[in-house]
């Protein structure tokens, strides 16, 4: 028996496994983009120039984003959706693989001066979101964040991302706007909802979709108070349900960011526009 050849084969196999593990997130990203290439191809494209040197200073980047996105956001209705495909963070990548979709995060866009009677400063565009990153927040649960501040930090922490916006088909009417403001302010004031852990997210999603027979095990998984848990798409679903845009029978635990991406939810959202930040 030629042990040299066997050793060489084992050595090559081990090297291959190491390279595979190291490059797994890139392979997943490539697979995801190939699988969803038609959806990406059908996106409108909007290129915005952000010089490399400006991306090194978060405050400078925030100011530049405010300037560059101002015209774009003028055409966006409050209540529209921001979608993010994070290709830098391993957890986001594997989460996307688990839910077989293009996006790993979603948030609701609020135009400047959206809040009429509150202490929230809204002279700049805002995001209503259940952001697990807690990049800028006053609350451990869902909160309102400056869109440009959030993006500037997010782009710095996670440089390899894709961004898209889906506008509402029609602007919110007066009653819907007031309901949206009421839902946001009440949710923030209650401080009841908390962002899920990675385990809780996967457990809640899959037990509410494919493996419902496991639901009786919730108390044993320390997830007995599921009503107090939230994540990005669940919050958006419940927000939309409150203002009458999504049927109340939709299970918010069973939704993902892709529920709001093209070609889904076409009854309330129109074409997807990918924002491409170029050097």
C-alpha positions as CSV (number, residue, x, y, z in Angstrom):
1,X,0.0,0.0,0.0
2,X,1.3,3.4,-1.0
3,X,0.9,5.5,2.2
4,X,2.4,8.5,0.5
5,X,-0.4,8.7,-2.0
6,X,-3.0,8.2,0.7
7,X,-1.5,10.9,2.9
8,X,-1.3,13.2,-0.1
9,X,-5.0,12.6,-1.0
10,X,-6.0,13.2,2.7
11,X,-3.9,16.3,2.9
12,X,-5.4,17.7,-0.4
13,X,-8.9,16.9,0.9
14,X,-8.2,18.7,4.2
15,X,-6.9,21.8,2.4
16,X,-10.0,21.7,0.1
17,X,-12.3,21.6,3.2
18,X,-10.5,24.5,4.8
19,X,-10.8,26.6,1.6
20,X,-14.4,25.6,1.3
21,X,-15.2,26.7,4.9
22,X,-13.3,30.0,4.5
23,X,-15.1,30.8,1.2
24,X,-18.5,29.4,2.1
25,X,-20.1,32.7,2.7
26,X,-18.9,33.9,-0.8
27,X,-20.3,30.7,-2.4
28,X,-23.6,31.2,-0.6
29,X,-23.7,34.8,-1.9
30,X,-22.9,33.7,-5.4
31,X,-25.6,31.0,-5.3
32,X,-28.2,33.4,-3.9
33,X,-27.5,36.0,-6.6
34,X,-27.5,33.4,-9.3
35,X,-30.8,31.8,-8.1
36,X,-32.5,35.2,-7.8
37,X,-30.8,36.7,-10.9
38,X,-34.1,37.3,-12.7
39,X,-35.4,39.4,-9.7
40,X,-32.2,41.4,-9.6
41,X,-32.3,41.9,-13.3
42,X,-35.9,43.2,-13.1
43,X,-34.8,45.8,-10.5
44,X,-34.5,49.4,-11.6
45,X,-30.9,50.6,-11.0
46,X,-29.9,53.9,-9.5
47,X,-26.2,54.6,-9.1
48,X,-25.0,57.0,-6.5
49,X,-21.3,58.0,-6.3
50,X,-19.7,57.7,-2.9
51,X,-15.9,58.3,-3.1
52,X,-13.8,55.7,-1.2
53,X,-12.2,58.3,1.0
54,X,-15.6,59.6,2.2
55,X,-16.5,56.1,3.4
56,X,-13.8,56.1,6.1
57,X,-15.4,58.9,8.1
58,X,-18.9,58.0,9.4
59,X,-20.0,61.6,10.0
60,X,-18.8,62.7,6.6
61,X,-20.5,59.7,5.0
62,X,-23.7,60.5,6.8
63,X,-23.7,64.1,5.5
64,X,-22.9,62.9,2.0
65,X,-25.7,60.4,2.1
66,X,-28.2,63.0,3.2
67,X,-27.2,65.1,0.2
68,X,-27.1,62.3,-2.3
69,X,-30.3,60.6,-1.2
70,X,-32.4,63.7,-0.9
71,X,-33.7,63.7,-4.4
72,X,-34.3,59.9,-4.4
73,X,-36.4,60.0,-1.2
74,X,-38.5,62.9,-2.5
75,X,-40.3,60.3,-4.7
76,X,-40.6,57.8,-1.9
77,X,-43.8,57.6,0.2
78,X,-43.7,57.2,4.0
79,X,-44.3,53.6,4.7
80,X,-42.2,52.3,1.8
81,X,-39.6,49.6,2.4
82,X,-35.8,49.6,2.6
83,X,-34.3,46.1,1.9
84,X,-30.7,45.1,2.6
85,X,-28.7,42.1,1.4
86,X,-25.8,41.8,3.8
87,X,-22.8,39.9,2.2
88,X,-20.3,40.8,4.9
89,X,-21.9,39.4,8.1
90,X,-21.8,35.5,8.3
91,X,-24.9,35.4,10.4
92,X,-26.9,37.4,7.8
93,X,-25.6,35.2,5.0
94,X,-26.5,32.0,6.7
95,X,-29.9,33.4,7.7
96,X,-30.5,34.2,4.1
97,X,-29.6,30.7,3.1
98,X,-32.0,29.4,5.8
99,X,-35.0,31.4,4.5
100,X,-33.9,31.0,0.8
101,X,-34.3,34.7,-0.1
102,X,-32.4,37.7,-1.3
103,X,-32.6,39.9,1.7
104,X,-31.5,39.7,5.3
105,X,-33.0,43.0,6.6
106,X,-36.0,45.3,6.0
107,X,-37.2,48.5,7.4
108,X,-40.0,51.1,6.9
109,X,-38.9,54.5,5.5
110,X,-40.4,57.6,7.0
111,X,-40.1,60.9,5.2
112,X,-38.8,64.1,6.9
113,X,-41.4,65.7,9.2
114,X,-43.5,62.6,9.3
115,X,-44.3,62.9,13.1
116,X,-46.7,65.7,13.7
117,X,-47.1,65.7,17.4
118,X,-44.2,64.0,19.1
119,X,-40.7,64.7,20.5
120,X,-39.1,62.8,17.7
121,X,-36.9,65.0,15.6
122,X,-37.8,64.1,12.0
123,X,-36.2,66.8,9.8
124,X,-34.3,64.0,8.2
125,X,-35.6,60.7,6.7
126,X,-36.1,58.0,9.3
127,X,-36.3,54.2,9.5
128,X,-38.8,52.4,11.7
129,X,-37.2,49.0,12.3
130,X,-36.4,46.2,14.7
131,X,-32.7,46.4,14.0
132,X,-30.7,43.8,15.9
133,X,-27.4,45.7,15.3
134,X,-28.5,48.6,17.6
135,X,-26.3,50.9,15.6
136,X,-28.2,54.0,16.9
137,X,-31.0,53.6,19.3
138,X,-32.7,54.7,22.5
139,X,-34.6,51.5,22.9
140,X,-33.7,47.8,23.3
141,X,-36.5,46.9,21.0
142,X,-37.9,48.5,17.8
143,X,-37.1,52.1,17.4
144,X,-36.9,55.0,14.9
145,X,-33.5,55.7,13.5
146,X,-32.0,58.3,11.3
147,X,-31.8,56.6,7.8
148,X,-28.6,58.3,6.8
149,X,-26.9,57.7,10.2
150,X,-27.9,54.1,10.1
151,X,-26.7,53.6,6.6
152,X,-23.4,55.4,7.2
153,X,-22.5,53.1,10.1
154,X,-23.9,50.0,8.4
155,X,-21.9,50.7,5.2
156,X,-18.8,51.1,7.3
157,X,-19.3,47.9,9.3
158,X,-20.6,45.9,6.4
159,X,-19.0,47.2,3.2
160,X,-20.3,44.3,1.0
161,X,-24.0,44.9,0.8
162,X,-26.8,45.5,-1.7
163,X,-29.6,47.9,-1.0
164,X,-33.0,48.3,-2.6
165,X,-36.2,50.4,-2.0
166,X,-39.8,49.4,-2.8
167,X,-42.1,52.3,-2.9
168,X,-45.8,52.1,-1.8
169,X,-48.2,51.9,-4.7
170,X,-50.1,54.8,-3.2
171,X,-49.2,57.3,-0.5
172,X,-50.8,56.7,2.9
173,X,-54.0,58.6,3.4
174,X,-54.5,60.8,6.5
175,X,-56.0,58.0,8.6
176,X,-53.2,55.6,7.7
177,X,-50.5,58.1,8.5
178,X,-52.0,58.9,11.9
179,X,-52.4,55.1,12.6
180,X,-48.8,54.5,11.6
181,X,-47.6,57.3,13.9
182,X,-49.7,56.0,16.7
183,X,-48.4,52.4,16.3
184,X,-44.8,53.5,16.3
185,X,-45.0,55.9,19.3
186,X,-47.1,53.4,21.3
187,X,-44.7,50.5,20.5
188,X,-41.6,52.6,21.5
189,X,-43.3,53.8,24.7
190,X,-44.4,50.4,25.8
191,X,-40.8,49.0,25.5
192,X,-42.4,45.5,25.5
193,X,-40.9,44.0,22.3
194,X,-37.3,42.7,22.3
195,X,-35.2,41.6,19.3
196,X,-34.8,37.9,18.9
197,X,-31.6,36.0,19.3
198,X,-30.3,34.1,16.2
199,X,-31.6,30.8,17.7
200,X,-35.0,32.3,18.5
201,X,-35.3,33.7,15.0
202,X,-34.8,30.4,13.3
203,X,-36.9,28.5,15.9
204,X,-39.8,30.9,15.6
205,X,-39.7,31.0,11.8
206,X,-39.5,27.3,11.2
207,X,-42.0,26.3,13.9
208,X,-44.5,28.7,12.5
209,X,-44.0,27.5,8.9
210,X,-42.6,24.0,8.2
211,X,-42.5,22.4,11.6
212,X,-45.6,23.5,13.4
213,X,-45.8,20.2,15.3
214,X,-42.8,21.5,17.4
215,X,-44.8,24.5,18.7
216,X,-45.7,22.7,22.1
217,X,-41.9,22.7,22.8
218,X,-41.8,26.5,23.0
219,X,-41.9,26.7,26.8
220,X,-39.0,24.3,27.0
221,X,-36.9,26.4,24.6
222,X,-37.3,29.5,26.9
223,X,-39.5,31.0,24.2
224,X,-42.8,30.9,26.1
225,X,-43.4,34.7,25.6
226,X,-43.2,34.7,21.8
227,X,-45.6,37.7,21.6
228,X,-42.8,39.8,23.1
229,X,-40.3,38.9,20.5
230,X,-39.8,40.7,17.2
231,X,-37.5,40.9,14.2
232,X,-37.4,43.2,11.1
233,X,-40.1,41.6,8.9
234,X,-42.4,40.7,11.8
235,X,-42.4,44.3,12.9
236,X,-43.2,45.5,9.4
237,X,-45.9,42.9,8.9
238,X,-47.6,44.0,12.2
239,X,-47.2,47.6,11.4
240,X,-48.8,47.1,8.0
241,X,-51.6,45.1,9.6
242,X,-52.3,47.9,12.0
243,X,-52.7,50.5,9.3
244,X,-54.7,48.1,7.0
245,X,-52.1,47.3,4.3
246,X,-51.7,43.6,5.2
247,X,-54.4,41.1,6.1
248,X,-54.5,40.4,9.8
249,X,-54.7,36.7,9.2
250,X,-51.1,36.7,7.9
251,X,-48.8,35.1,10.4
252,X,-46.1,37.8,11.1
253,X,-43.7,35.1,12.5
254,X,-43.8,33.4,9.1
255,X,-42.7,36.4,7.1
256,X,-39.1,37.4,6.1
257,X,-37.7,40.5,4.4
258,X,-38.4,38.8,1.1
259,X,-42.1,38.9,1.8
260,X,-41.7,42.6,0.9
261,X,-39.3,42.2,-2.0
262,X,-40.1,41.9,-5.7
263,X,-42.2,40.1,-7.0
264,X,-44.1,39.6,-3.6
265,X,-46.6,42.1,-2.1
266,X,-47.4,43.6,-5.5
267,X,-50.8,44.7,-4.2
268,X,-49.2,47.3,-2.0
269,X,-45.7,47.9,-3.3
270,X,-44.4,48.8,-6.7
271,X,-41.2,48.1,-8.6
272,X,-38.0,47.5,-6.7
273,X,-35.1,50.0,-7.2
274,X,-31.6,48.9,-6.3
275,X,-29.4,51.7,-4.9
276,X,-25.8,51.0,-6.1
277,X,-23.2,53.0,-4.3
278,X,-20.2,53.4,-6.7
279,X,-16.7,54.8,-5.9
